[in-house]
Amino acid sequence: MAVQIYGWERHLVDLAHEALEGQIVAALQGIHDERAMGTAYAQCERLTKQHSRTFYLASGLLPAEKRRGARALYAFCRVCDDIVDEQPASCDPVAELSRWRGQPGQDGPDVADPVSIAWADARARFHIPWRYAEQLIEGVSQDLSQVRYPTFDALAHYCYGVASTVGLMAMHIIGFESTAAIPYAVRLGVALQLTNILRDIDEDWQAGRLYLPQNELAAFGLTEDDIAAGRVDDRWRAFMRFQVQRTRSLYDEAMPGIALLDRDGRFAITAAAELYRGILDDIEANDYNVFGRRAHLTTWDKISRLPAIWRLSRSLAVVD
C-alpha cells in the first residue's frame, strides 16, 4: 500500500510522522459545565457556516460527534488565520499566536473563549497530537514575514503548514486505519491549498502577497507587473493551465488514501476534496481570469455533485 513520495514531499511526510509521535493532550480538565460546552461548540458551528460554506456542507456529512470535532478544528484554524489577517494594528499577532500555541499547558483552555473550550475538548476526545496544531501556527506565522516563494518546493512547505496539518488533524477526528494514510493526507492538503492560492491570486496580491512560485512565473515569461495589471494573455493561460493540471494530479493521487479512513467519514472527506477541485473547473471556465472575480461553485453546483461524490467515496481503494 506504499504511495510514491515525490522529492518535495519527503520532508513534509517526515514532519507529519514527527508530529504524530509527539504529545497527545490529556483529558480536558476543569470544564464540567455541559451548557458551556454546548455553547462553545455552537460558536464553532456558526464560525464554520459563516466563513466556509464548503467545509460546513462537507462536515455536515459526518456523524454528530465527529461533525462537532471537525467544526471545532475549523474554528481553531479560523482564529489563527484571523490573528494574522484581521487583527487591528494595535494588536500584536505574534503574541496572540503565541497564546494559542500555549493552549495545551497545565492551566487548560481559556474558559472565556468558546473556541478554546471546544477545541481543547476535541483535541482530547480525538487524541490529536498537539504538534500538528503547532505546525499550523508556524505555517500561519509565515504570512507575517514571507510574502514571496521562489520555488514550488518552498510553496509546498507553506501549504503543508497551513493546510496539510489541518487534514492530519481531521484524520484523527475521522479515524484512520494506519499511518499509511499520512502521505495521502499531506498531498491532499497541498492540493487544497494550491486551489485556494489559484482562486485568490488577485485578493492576495491586493494584500501584498504572491504565492505563485517565482521561478515558474519566469519560466512562462511572466513578471509581477503582469499580475499587477491583471493581464490574461497566452503566457498567463499557459502558466495557469500548468498550475491547474498539477493541482488536479495531486487530488487524483491523494484520493485513494480516503479508503484508509473510517467508513463513516469517507463521504465527507471526498466531498471536501471534490467540491474544492470544482473551483479549478470554474477557473478554467472563466478562461483562467482570476482577476476581479473569485472562482467558486454555487450552492446548486455543490448539491448536484453530491450523488456522484457519494458513489466515488464508496469506490475508492488504495492501490498496491
KEVEXPA-434389 format. One record per residue: residue in one letter; y, x, z of N, C-alpha, C in turn. Coordinates in steps of 0.05 Angstrom, whole numbers, plus 5000, padded with zeros to 4 digits. Example, Ala and Ser with C-alpha at 12.3 -4.5 7.8 and 13.67 -1.06 7.14 Angstrom:
// residues 2
A488652645156491052465156493452645156S495552575142497952735143500152585157
//
This chain:
// residues 320
M497650165000500050005000502550175000A502350434996504650604996506450554973V509050534979511050494958512250764950Q512850794924514051044915516851064927I517551294939520151344951521751524933Y524051434924525851594908527151814925G528152014912529452234926531652144944W533351964934535651874950534851704974E532351594973531451414994530151565017R529151805012527451935032528751965059H531252055058532752085084533251815097L533751615081534251355092531751235106V529451275093526951185106526351335131D527051595131526751755156528451645178L530951575171532751455191531651205203A530451035186529250785194526950835214H525251025207522951085225523951205252E525951375250527151485274528151265293A529451075282530550855298528350685310L526250645295524050475304522850595329E522850855332521650995354523551015378G525950905375527950925397527650705418Q529850675432529850495455529550205447I527650065461527449775459528949655483V530849485478532449375500530649205518A530949255544529449105564530248815564A528648655578529248365580532048325591L533348125580536148065588536347995617Q538248125631538648075659541247935664G541347755683543847645693544847395678I543547305657544347065643542146855646H542546675665540446475670541446185664D543946165655545145905650544345825622E542545625619541745535593543945415577R545845285590548145175576549845395564A550345605579551845835568550445965545M547745985547546246105525546345925500G546145665504546345475482549045495468T551145515485553845535474554145795458A552946015468553146265455551846255427Y549446145426548046125400549545935381A550745725392552245545375554645675362Q555945865377558146015366557246195343C554846315347553746475325553146315300E552146075304551645895282554245825267R556345765282558945705270559945945254L559746175265560746415251559146455225T556546425226554946455202555646255181K555946005189556645795169559345835157Q561245945173563945985164564146215144H562646425149563046675134561046735113S558646615115556646675094554846425090R555646275070554046035064551246105054T551046335040548346405031546546485054F547546645073545846725096545246475113Y547246295116546846055131544545885119L544645855093542545695079539845835082A539746095077537146235078536046235106S537746285127536746295154535846015163G536945805151536145535157533245475149L532045655134529245615125527345735145L528345855167526645975188526045765209P523845815224523345655248525645675268A525945485286528345465302529045725318E527045835331527646075348528546315330K527146355308527846575290530546515277R531046265271533646195259535946265278R535646205304537746275323538046575325G535846725325535947015326537347135302A536747025278537947125254540947075253R541746855264544646795264546146945286A544747015307545947195327546347475315L544347565299544547815285546947815266Y547147595251549447575232552047595247A552247445269554747435285555447715295F553447865305553948135314555048305291C553848285267554848435244557648345236R558148095238560747985231562948095249V562348105275564248215294564848505287C562748665281563148945274564948975249D564348815229566048825205568948755210D569348545226572048445232573648645249I572248805266573649005281574949205262V573549265240574649465221576749335203D576149085194577748965172579948765181E579548645204581248415211582948455236Q582548675250584048715275586948765270P588748665288591648735285592149035290A594349125280594949415282594949515311S595549335330595749415358592949475370C590849395357588149435368587049705357D585349825373584150075366581250025357P580650025331577949955322575850145332V576550395335574650595345573750525373A575650445390575050375418573350115418E574049925401572549675400569749715391L569349875370566649935361565050075383S566350255397565050395419564150205441R565749995446565049795466562449655457W562349575431559949445422557549635422R558049885417555850085417554750115445G556350065466555450085493554049835504Q553549635487552449385496549849405511P547949585504545349575518545449715545G547749775556547949915581546949745605Q546949875628545849745651547349495660D549849475652551449245660550848995644G549349025623548648785606550848705588P550648475575552648385556555248295570D557348275554559848165564559547865567V559447765591558847485596561147305587A563447425580565647255570565547235540D563747375527563547385498561047245488P561247005476558746855468557047015449V558247165430556647315411555047535426S556347665445555047875460552647765476I552947525487550747405502548447335483A548947205461546847125443545447365431W547047565423545947805411544147955430A545047975456543348115476540747965480D540847695480538447545483536547575459A537647575435536047605411534747885410R536348095417535248365418532748385436A533048265460530848285479528548115470R529147875460527047685453525247785430F526547925411525048015387524548315387H525148445410524548735413525748905391I528348865387529749005366530649285376P529849505364530749765374533749785372W535049875393537949885393539050085373R537450285366538450495348539150375321Y537850155312538650025287541549925289A542149805312544849705316546949935317E546150155329547950385329548350485301Q546250495285546550585258548450405242L548250145247550049955234552950015242I553450055267556150105277557150365264E555450565262556250815249556950775220G555350595207555950545179558550395175V559050195191561550045190563850235196S563450415214565650605222566550775198Q564750825179565450985156567950875141D568250605142570550485128573250565140L573150685165575650765177576551045168S574651185155575351465147574651535118Q572751385106571851455079572251225060V573851265039574451045020573651114992R572251344988571151414962568451534966Y566651504945563951604947563451764921P562852024924562652194900560152144883T557952064896555352034882553951774892F551951694877550351474886548851534912D547951774915546551854940548351794964A550851874962552751834984553151534989L553451384967553851104969551350964981A548951054973546550934984546350975014H547251205024547251255053549051055067Y551351005055553150795066551850525066C550550455044549150195041547050165063Y545550385068543550375090544950295116G547150435122548450385148549450095151V550549985130551849715134549949485125A547749545112546049325102543049365107S541949595101539149635107538449605136T540349695153539949665182539649365190V541249195176541148905181538348805174G537348885151534648805142532548905161L532849145172530849255190530849095216M533149015225533348855250532248575244A532848465221531748205213528748215212M527648435203524848475201523448425228H524748515250523748475277523848175285I525948045276526147755282524047595266I523647665241521647525225518847585235G518347835241515647935247514548065222F513148295226512048445204509348555210E507848605189505048695191504748985200S506349155189506149445195508749585186T508949845194511249995186511350045156A509249975141509349995112511549815100A512649625116514749455107517449605107I517649825121520349955124521550045097P520250185080521550265055522550035038Y521049815039521849575023524449455035A524549455062526949345075529349515070V528949775070531149965064532249915035R530349885017531149854988532549584984L531549374997532749104994535549115005G535949245028538649265039540649405020V539749615008541449754988542149574965A540149424955540649234933542649024940L542348914964544248704973547048814976Q547349054987550049164990551249244963L549649354945550649414918551649164905T550248934909551248684898553948614909N554248644936556848594948559048774936I558349024932560249214921561149134893L559249064876559948984848561548724848R560948544866562448294867565248344877D565648524896568248554910569848794901I569348894877570849134867573849084869D574848864860577748814860578748784888E577448634905578348594932578348854948D576349014944576149274958578349464948W578849454921581049624910583749544923Q584249294926586749204938586949304967A584649344980584649445008584649745009G584749874985584850164984582150304984R580050154978577350264978576050244951L574450434944572950424919570150524924Y568250344923565450414930563750484905L564950524882563450594858563150894857P560751004851560351294851562251424831Q563851614840565851734823564651884799N562352014804561152164781560151974760E559351734768558351544748560651414732L562851364746565251274732566051474710A566051734718566851944699564951964676A562351914682560351934660560751724639F561951504647562551284627565451294617G566851514623569551554613571651384628L571051304652572851134667574351284689T576751204696578351314717579251094736E580451184758581550974776583850824764D585150934744587250784730586050534717D583650564707582350324694581750114714I580950194739580449994760583049864767A585150024771587749914779588749714759A588249764733589249584712587349354707G585049354720583149134715582249124686R581849364675581349384646578349334640V577749134624575049064617574749134587D573549364581573149444554570149534551D569549654528566749724524565749934544R567450114552566650304573565950164599W567649974607567149834632564649664630R564249534608561849364605559349534606A559449774593557049944594556550044623F558650114637558450204665557249984682M558349744680557449524696554549444689R553949454663551149394655549249584669F549949834670548250034684548049974713Q550249904726550149844755548449594761V548849384744547349134748544349184744Q543649334723540849384717539449544740R540849744751539749894773539349714797T541249554803541149374826538849174823R538549064799536348884794533649024798S533449274789530949424792530249454822L532349504838531849534867530849274879Y531949054871530948794880527948764872D527348824847524548794837522648964854E523449204860521749394874521549334904A523549194914523549124943521948874949M521748684929520548424935517648424945P515948604935513148594945512948634975G514948774987514848825016515148575032I516148355020516348105035513547995043A511548075027508847995034507848115060L509248325070508548455095509848315119L511548115114512847965135511147735144D511647625168510247385177510747165157R508747005153508846795132511146605136D511846535161513846325165516746435159G516946685153519546795146519946885117R517746865102517846975074519746815056F519746545059521446385042524346445047A525046475073527846535079528846805068I527147015071527947275061528047275030T526047145018526047124988528546984979A529246764993531646614986534146784988A534446935010536747105013536947304990A534747424983534747624962535347504935E533947284928534347164902537047034898L538146914919540746794917542947014913Y542547234927544447454924544147574896R541647604887541147704860542547534839G542847274845544147094826547047154822I548347294841551047384837551247574813L549247734809549247914786549147754760D547747524760547747354736550547254730D552047184751554747074747556647294737I556247544747557847764737557447804707E554947794699554247824670555447594654A555247344665556247114650559247124646N560647264664563547294661564247554647D562447654631562947894614563748134632Y562548164656563048384674565948404683N567448184681570148184690570148094720V570448284738570448224766573248244778F575248254760577948274769579247994769G580247914792581547664794579747424798R577147464797575247244801572847354815R572047224837569847324853567247184844A565347344835562847224825561347084848H560046864842558746704863556746514850L555146384867553546154859554645914873T554745694859555645444871553445344890T554145144907552145034925549844914909W550444774887548344664870546644884858D547845104849546345324838544245424858K545145444883543245534904541045344909I541745094913539744894919537744854896S538744854872537044814849535045044845R535645284856533845514853531645514874L531945364895530145384918527245324911P526545124895523745074889522345314876A523745434857522545674844522345904864I524345934881524346144901521946104921W521545854928519245794946516645874933R516345814908513845884894513546194892L515846324887515746614886514946734913S516046624935515446724962512446694968R511146504956508246464961506446644943S507746754923506146914904506347214908L508247294925508747584929506447724941A505947964932503748124943504548414941V503748574960504148864959502248984938V503349154921501749284900500649544911D498049584909496849834918497650064901
//
